Amino acid sequence: MKAARSFKWTLGAMAVIAIAFAIRFLLAEGAPTIERDGLTFASPHLATALQRTQPGSGVRIISTFRDGEVPCKAFVGEGASGIACRERGGWHLRVVRSGVSLDDPAGTKALELALRRSAAEMSQ
């Protein structure tokens, strides 16, 4: 009887630890965007990728421009794609599209073209 209780306790503890790791993993990766004051901003992971693009970040900057005095970047990414401008204390996503596989250039071509057009309109 004691062995059965000990086994159940151990199994329960292992389940709690597994759930904690899963939650930590999901929060670490998280969504590519966050909501703040009714606006969409880049999550910390995406903001870092926009600030200093590095190979393997899952984000490729396709255009850098200014909308008036505000610096902006058009990007394609695995988690999200769009146009983000550095304002209101973060990277405000003015245009948000779904993410794409960066390993499939044919799949990103139309999206890149649309984002470049939007960026050109914003920078005029």
Backbone torsions as a table, in degrees:
resi	resn	phi	psi	omega
1	MET	NA	-42.8	178.4
2	LYS	-64.0	-38.8	180.0
3	ALA	-63.4	-38.7	179.8
4	ALA	-66.3	-41.7	177.9
5	ARG	-65.8	-41.9	179.0
6	SER	-62.6	-41.4	178.8
7	PHE	-63.8	-45.0	179.1
8	LYS	-61.7	-41.3	179.1
9	TRP	-64.4	-44.3	179.4
10	THR	-63.1	-44.4	178.8
11	LEU	-62.4	-42.2	177.8
12	GLY	-63.4	-42.8	178.7
13	ALA	-64.0	-40.4	179.2
14	MET	-65.1	-37.3	178.8
15	ALA	-65.7	-42.1	178.6
16	VAL	-62.6	-43.4	179.1
17	ILE	-63.7	-42.4	179.2
18	ALA	-62.8	-41.7	178.6
19	ILE	-65.1	-41.5	178.7
20	ALA	-61.3	-43.4	177.7
21	PHE	-64.1	-40.5	179.5
22	ALA	-63.4	-44.1	178.9
23	ILE	-63.7	-43.2	178.8
24	ARG	-60.9	-43.2	179.4
25	PHE	-62.5	-46.1	-179.2
26	LEU	-64.4	-39.1	178.6
27	LEU	-70.4	-35.4	179.8
28	ALA	-67.0	-45.4	179.1
29	GLU	-75.8	-55.1	175.2
30	GLY	53.9	179.4	177.0
31	ALA	-73.6	152.5	-179.9
32	PRO	-74.3	-13.9	-179.7
33	THR	-128.1	158.4	174.0
34	ILE	-132.4	155.0	177.4
35	GLU	-102.3	135.9	177.2
36	ARG	-148.1	125.0	-179.7
37	ASP	54.1	36.4	178.5
38	GLY	77.7	6.2	-180.0
39	LEU	-116.3	156.9	179.6
40	THR	-98.2	127.0	179.4
41	PHE	-123.6	159.7	175.0
42	ALA	-68.5	139.9	173.9
43	SER	-66.6	166.4	178.6
44	PRO	-54.5	-39.6	179.6
45	HIS	-64.1	-48.0	179.5
46	LEU	-66.5	-39.8	179.1
47	ALA	-59.9	-41.4	177.7
48	THR	-63.4	-42.5	179.1
49	ALA	-64.4	-36.2	178.5
50	LEU	-71.2	-36.2	-177.5
51	GLN	-70.6	-45.8	-179.3
52	ARG	-142.3	92.5	-177.0
53	THR	-66.9	130.2	178.9
54	GLN	-131.8	147.5	175.9
55	PRO	-55.8	139.4	179.2
56	GLY	86.2	1.9	-179.2
57	SER	-78.1	-13.9	-178.4
58	GLY	82.2	9.6	-179.7
59	VAL	-133.9	136.4	175.1
60	ARG	-124.5	122.3	177.4
61	ILE	-77.7	127.6	-179.3
62	ILE	-109.1	-14.9	179.0
63	SER	-161.5	138.7	173.9
64	THR	-123.7	130.5	-176.2
65	PHE	-155.8	178.6	176.9
66	ARG	-121.4	138.3	170.9
67	ASP	-106.5	93.5	-170.9
68	GLY	69.7	-118.3	178.9
69	GLU	-97.0	-2.1	-173.1
70	VAL	-92.7	122.6	176.4
71	PRO	-74.0	137.2	-177.8
72	CYS	-134.8	158.3	176.4
73	LYS	-140.0	133.6	170.1
74	ALA	-94.8	139.6	-174.6
75	PHE	-149.4	155.4	168.8
76	VAL	-118.9	141.6	-177.7
77	GLY	-150.0	163.9	-179.8
78	GLU	-70.8	-32.1	-180.0
79	GLY	-91.5	-33.9	179.5
80	ALA	-162.9	158.9	175.1
81	SER	-131.3	160.0	177.3
82	GLY	156.8	-156.0	177.4
83	ILE	-126.9	125.0	-180.0
84	ALA	-121.8	139.3	178.4
85	CYS	-122.2	140.1	-176.6
86	ARG	-80.4	97.2	-177.8
87	GLU	-158.6	162.6	176.6
88	ARG	55.3	35.0	175.2
89	GLY	80.7	19.8	179.0
90	GLY	-179.7	-169.2	175.9
91	TRP	-92.4	97.9	-179.6
92	HIS	-78.7	122.8	-179.8
93	LEU	-86.0	105.5	179.0
94	ARG	-80.7	-29.9	176.0
95	VAL	-130.2	128.1	178.9
96	VAL	-127.7	129.1	175.8
97	ARG	-127.7	167.6	179.5
98	SER	-69.5	160.3	178.8
99	GLY	-73.7	162.2	-179.6
100	VAL	-136.9	161.3	175.0
101	SER	-79.5	121.1	-179.9
102	LEU	-73.3	-11.2	178.0
103	ASP	-83.8	-2.2	-177.5
104	ASP	-120.2	84.0	-177.5
105	PRO	-57.6	-36.0	179.5
106	ALA	-64.3	-35.0	-179.3
107	GLY	-73.6	-25.2	-178.5
108	THR	-93.3	-12.7	-172.7
109	LYS	-57.5	-51.6	-178.5
110	ALA	-63.8	-40.6	179.2
111	LEU	-64.3	-44.6	178.2
112	GLU	-59.8	-43.3	179.7
113	LEU	-61.0	-46.5	179.4
114	ALA	-62.3	-42.1	180.0
115	LEU	-68.4	-37.4	176.8
116	ARG	-63.2	-40.2	177.8
117	ARG	-63.3	-46.0	179.5
118	SER	-61.7	-41.4	178.8
119	ALA	-63.2	-41.8	179.5
120	ALA	-62.7	-39.7	178.2
121	GLU	-66.1	-41.0	-179.4
122	MET	-67.2	-32.5	-174.0
123	SER	-84.0	-3.9	-179.4
124	GLN	-83.9	NA	NA
